Each structure stands twice: as C-alpha cells, then as structure tokens.
Amino acid sequence: MRRQRRTKIVATLGPASGDRTMIGRLFAAGADVFRINMSHTSHERMRELVTAIRSIEAEHNRPIGILVDLQGPKLRLGTFKNDSVEIDSGQDFVFDSNPTPGDATRVQLPHAEIFAAIAVGDVLLIDDGKLRLKATEVGPGRIVARVEIGGRMSNRKGVSLPDTVIPLAALAPKDLADLEAALDAGIDWVALSFIQRPEDIAEAKKVARGRAAVMAKIEKPQAVARLADILDLADALMVARGDLGVEMPLERVPGVQKDMTRACRSAGKPVVVATQMLESMIASPLPTRAEVSDVATAIFDGADAVMLSAESAAGQYPVEAVATMNRIAEQVENDAIYLPSIHVLHTEPEATGADAIAAAARQVAETLDLNAIMCWTSSGSTGLRVARERPKCPIVAISPIVGAGRKLSLVWGIHCVIAEDARDQDDMVERACRLAFKEGFAKPGQRIIVVAGVPLGTPGATNMMRIAFVGSDAGGIGSE
C-alpha cells in the first residue's frame, strides 16, 4: 500500500462510512488517518471503530493513524417561548441569566463566564455568524447588545465571541471522559477544540501523559494571536477554517492558513488543513473547480495533510471523495513547480544535532540522487526532522514501536514500516537496504541514505548518517 504522493489524507468516519468494509475501501482509496468526531460518537461506537481500523491495519501490514476530535465546550442560548423569534437590525436585544423562556427582546445566556469576560464593544455571533450583535451595556448577569445583522434566533443556537477571551477550559467534563476513553482504546492523535491559550494544550498533555499526540485546532482569533506559544506546546495544528471563518472576516482565513502552514513547517510539526475542502461532494460525485484549486493550494504550500469532514462521514460519495483528493495530490506533486513551491517556505535548520543531520541528509540525498532516506526511529522524532526538510526523495521511517508509526502516518512524505530494532549500526544499514528493496524504493545497485540516533532507541538523538548500496540479494553491500 505504498502511496504515490507525499501529502496525507485524513477521512472522517460517520454514518456513511462506519462499517469495516467501507473503512477498508476508504483506506484503499487513499485515507492515511481516520478521524472520529466525539461530538457525534459514543464511547462504545468509538471503540468499535478503533477495532475495525486496527483490523484493516493488520490486514495490510501498514500503520494507520486514528485521530479523535474532542467536542470542546459549547456556548449556547437558552430557549424561547415559541421556539424562535425574529430580531431586526438596529434594535436592542438583551442577554441575561434569567431562565424564563425568551422573546423578541431578550433570552437567557446560561454561561456566567461570558458575563464576567465580555466588554462593551465586543461582538456576539449567533448560529455560526448568521446574526451579529455588539455589546453596548454590560452588567452583572445582563448584556444589552445592538443588532447589526438580524434574522431568526431560535432555541439553543450556538454563541461565538470573537473579541472575548472566555475563562473556560478547553476540556469540558464530557471532553475529559471522552479523552480517557479514547486513550484507553489506543488512539494516536487527539484534537482539542476551543483552544484560546497554550495552557489549554498543557492541560490535555497532562491527562494524555504521552499516550497520544495532541493537535490544537485553531478556530478562534484568540488562538491565532497566540499561535507561536500554542505551537510550542502542541504536537500538531489543524487549520479549522469553518469556525475561523465565523469568528474572523472570511478574507483573512487564507492568510491565516498560510501563516500556520509556514509556522508548522519551521517548527517541524504537522499541519492539517480542514473544512469544506470538497464540500460539494457530499451530494455530488464530482467536486467544483474551486474546490480542486483549494485542495491544490494547501498541497502546493506543503501542508502535511488535507482533511475530509462531512464528505466522508455523511456524504453520498465517501470513497469518491477520498479518491478525488488522492488524485489531486498526485497531480499537484507531479507538477514541475511543486517542489520549488514548497521550498520557498524552507527555513534554516535549528541549531541542534538532529536538525543538522536531517538537513545534511536531504542535501546529500539530492546531490547524489539517492533513492530514499531511511530513518530508524523509536519516538518518531527522526522522521519528523527529516520531513521538515521536504526532501525530493522518499522518506521511509522504520520503527520497532507501532505507535510511532501510527503517529507518523499523518506526516508529510513518510512511509512507515514496523520492524524489530536493529542490533547494531551494521545491522541497521543492512536491514534498511533490505526494506528499501522490499518496499519498492530502491533496486540492486542503487543507493540510499540511512539516518538514526546512536545508541539505538534513544529518543531525539539523531546523530548518525550513512550512505549504502542495495545489493543484488537486497542486502547492503557497502557503505560510505
């Protein structure tokens, strides 16, 4: 199951793709990582999906990543006497703590944190931004707001506050329970919603204790403002363009996407571009031309992965959506301007031995036109550092730890192989040569470069690089 592309594909599972047969078809079509959305999934159902994915993984002998996406705290209105009301632009409307059903002049806002944090001039967005109000008076348990964009307001609609930092933890009680259940099930990545500050990441990492990597979903302006601090703690970022487009002007989102991609590239951490990438394929077997260009732009920028949401979870054409994204990625990566485009964003390696070795491996591999960079890695860090360099030749990560391979299935350009750890450096080189031949990356007489940390099994100690020939018996017949 060697992919003919470097960019990875994340497919969300749901009603249209929840049985083992369909998950297998999605994997065959190109899905590298499967996302389970805990907003719509019970613990029992999550465990069933994990079991099905692991069964397909064993069948194909290829690590598959599982990403569990936590719901995060939800801010919602109270209820109305007649379920909904019409409010007009220019009128005043009151949000208060009174649980009495609302009317065309007021409604309950059952979140004391909002009343404590909001300031005059802050914006309130209702129902994914369809209605927009601005606070004109703020007091204990009461907000008076001027309606800037009116419309129908109904029971329990969501509330967003793009100008307000709300003192809510990113992990609500439901999220903590979901996270523990997911960790017990052996998932690989957990995505956090409602991130506002780096402390939100620290809280999740304290719970995870290394059992899963933590991805920050950037969907609020407050997170964009503290992106560097959040990226320092997170293991990866997701560009959650849907919520970003609600909480900030739509025209800003493409620039934020590029900034996040560049920041992750520099840090050597994965970035996933998500939301509405092939939205029309929920109901159509073909995407729009604009959607194809949107996916292509993310790939040309060097994103690690592109994600399907409702297209694969609830759409009529889940397999076709994955196959379409696979074809787009293959075509873009075969374009003559692809590698020059992603290298425009290249930054100098950090002043560490691991980054220096990774940068040197890319340069040597391209200068000598080597067939592959073979990375022995226990934690996955060697693979991450090499992937950061975006080399022209394939990257093969060899790990004795299946969890490391599963996490790396999200990372640009990495083909993961699970194998027993090498006995010594010579064994490491010889087995790398055999695997390069077996996996179809090199033929007898061709050369590869082997990168590892010595002593073996030491996380983050990338400090060794050797060039080796693949022999006629698929073994290493020499090294330089």
Beta strands, then each sheet from edge to edge (+ up, - down):
strand 1: 8-13
strand 2: 33-37
strand 3: 65-69
strand 4: 84-87
strand 5: 92-96
strand 6: 106-108
strand 7: 123-126
strand 8: 131-139
strand 9: 142-149
strand 10: 151-154
strand 11: 159-160
strand 12: 189-192
strand 13: 213-218
strand 14: 236-240
strand 15: 271-274
strand 16: 305-308
strand 17: 373-376
strand 18: 395-399
strand 19: 414-418
strand 20: 447-453
strand 21: 462-470
strand 22: 476-479
sheet 1: 1+ 2+ 3+ 12+ 13+ 14+ 15+ 16+ 1+
sheet 2: 4+ 10-
sheet 3: 6+ 5+ 9- 8+ 7- 11+
sheet 4: 19+ 18+ 17+ 20+ 21- 22+
end
